[in-house]
Amino acid sequence: MSVTHDVHNQAPLICDFDAYSSDTALVEAVARYKGDWADDRLRSLGKIAGSHKGAELCRLANVHHPTLRTHDRFGHRIDEVEFHPAYHELMTIGQTHGVHNHTWAHGDKEGAAVARAALHYLYYQLESSVACPLTMTHAAIPSLRHNPELLDAWLPRLLKDGYDPRLVHAEQKAGVTIGMAMTEKQGGSDVRANSTVAKESPDGTARLTGHKWFCSAPMSDAFLTLAQSDQGLTCYLVPRVLPDGSRNIFRIQRLKDKLGNRANASSEIEYDGTWAQRLGKPGRGVPTIIEMVSHTRLDVAVGAAAGMRKAVRLAVHHARHRQAFGKHLIAQPLMRNVLADMALETEAAVALSFRLARAFDQAKTNPQEAAYGRAVMSIAKYWIAKRVVGLTFEALECHGGNGYDEAWPMAYLYREAPLGSIWEGSGNIQALDLLRAIHKEPQALEAVQAELTGCLGADKRLDRYLGGLKDELANPSTLQIRARRVAEKLAVGLQAGLLMQHAPAPIAEAFLASRLGNGGYLYGTLPDHIDLDAILDRV
């Protein structure tokens, strides 16, 4: 080797580790909300998420992108997507660990939704784009309940923990997945502008004709979709393979060339007399499919927290091994401030997203928790999915030029970070959905206010903040233009209260001093009295 090429002062690969057991904030949240009976499964997935093999599977699935095959060599239309073997192995890991069904497979146990959120959190750190078909499959079951006949047919298939990529009838498979096709090019989030047409038969089946602008995971076994029937926008279930074994008309026009999320084959599809079964009441398509969207929004919040955790882990690891100006980066006071500030943001994101998962867990038996979940779903999705983008960039910058190099993991994370804020409704949609929830269901705002009121008297800074929040909500005539501000203030107030209740004192103090006090706008601006050692030791 040339004497000019002596490789030193580079951070080594992170050794194999358990991403669950090493994550103190996560372990505490799972135990707090009664999901720790799933610890064995969580540790199993955590070890895969923290393994060299897992990292290599992620790399291969993203380097070797999905490929569309519209026709076979004879000219027959087949509409198949081919994936690298790493994708299939990642899907096998997800489904054998129950990421796609854990809430429903263990619905008789308290904390089932919390444990499943933790599985998603860990899997998202393994490979976030392959998480897409798993989260949609998990979220489809509440919507299927609108048609007991379809639920009876599909639930046994969905509760299987196997992965089977074959394009055959669902009854023949070791496991199935369900996707979603709502968005159209002329409407985007405004799904009521959809132009896909459904011609219904008296038996509740229909033939669909139309174009869907985004359809994720087109190799799923069935899709929830929206179309205009004679009675208005209606929800339908579209199987890829029909009961007689023939393929349904499901034309994949192209795969989207996306900024990130590259292992997931987002596609543009056409229905042309496609057979479908009605799901829910005619003209009630949005309320039917929103059951699915609610759960995917929870997953966005949890996944964004997971992205933060992975970014901070990589930044801290780099700082522990990289030297500059005679010291390791982690020993440099300003770098310690940056790392601690990012760790603090991650802790707050975990606290809020898992409190939301707890509300989902309790919704069936506790009306106040159900109301809390309806409001905080939009708050958490809005705030955490936006905060992960700036945090990931800051973690990338901690790596210097290596962070900007595609051979290193930060470039992949940075490309993934914005997706959650766009998917399942962008920031404006979330903020307006929050206003809609508190207008239509006053108990939703009351549940959030009750949570915040329980924190009064614990700290003067928090008391002042909550007083200002009350003023924000006092003038309904201008709420819409201030909707983002309201969502942000509610998110930070809820995070502050949760950290005051459950986090170690140095964590809570750092959050109150920086987020409710006179903190800076960017990471690395924690006040000088903050115990950085306590925060970094916890990471």
Secondary structure, 3 states (H helix, E strand, C coil): CCCCCCCCCCCCCCCCCCCCCCCHHHHHHHHHCCCHHHHHHHHHHHHHHCCHHHHHHHHHHHHCCCEEEEECCCCCEEEEEECCHHHHHHHHHHHHCCCCCHHHHCCCCCCHHHHHHHHHHHHHHHCCCCHHHHHHHHHHHHHHCCCHHHHHHHHHHHCCCCCCCCCCCHHHCCCCCEEEECCCCCCCCCHHHCCCEEEECCCCEEEEEEEEEEEECCCCCEEEEEEEECCEEEEEEEECECCCCCECCCEEEEECCCCCCCCCCCEEEEEEEEEEEEECCCCCHHHHHHHHHHHHHHHHHHHHHHHHHHHHHHHHHHHHHCEECCEEHHHCHHHHHHHHHHHHHHHHHHHHHHHHHHHHHHCCCCHHHHHHHHHHHHHHHHHHHHHHHHHHHHHHHHCHHHHHCCCCHHHHHHHHCCHHHHCCCCHHHHHHHHHHHHHHCHHHHHHHHHHHHCCCCCCHHHHHHHHHHHHHCCCHHHCCCCHHHHHHHHHHHHHHHHHHHHCCHHHHHHHHHHHHHHCCCCCCCCCCCCCHHHHHHHC
